[in-house]
Amino acid sequence: MLNKSLAAVLMIAAVFLSACEKSNETYPVSGEQCGPKDPVQTLDADDCDILPAGV
């Protein structure tokens, strides 16, 4: 029973995650079109370092 529930949850998560589209053609907050020389097109989430509080 637990395996079926887990499989169902994983399938639903896969459907929702497949709907997410990674596109660098627009800014994520404003939705404005990026220019051909905008530096945002080469950024990735790994480029953002968040330091812990107190450092």
FENFEN-V136196 format. One record per pair of residues at least 12 apart in sequence whose C-alpha atoms are under 8 Angstrom apart, sorted by the first residue. I is the first residue (numbers start at 0). GAP is how many residues later the second one is. If there is no record, write none. Layout:
i:I gap:GAP
i:I gap:GAP
This chain:
i:23 gap:16
i:23 gap:17
i:24 gap:16
i:26 gap:13
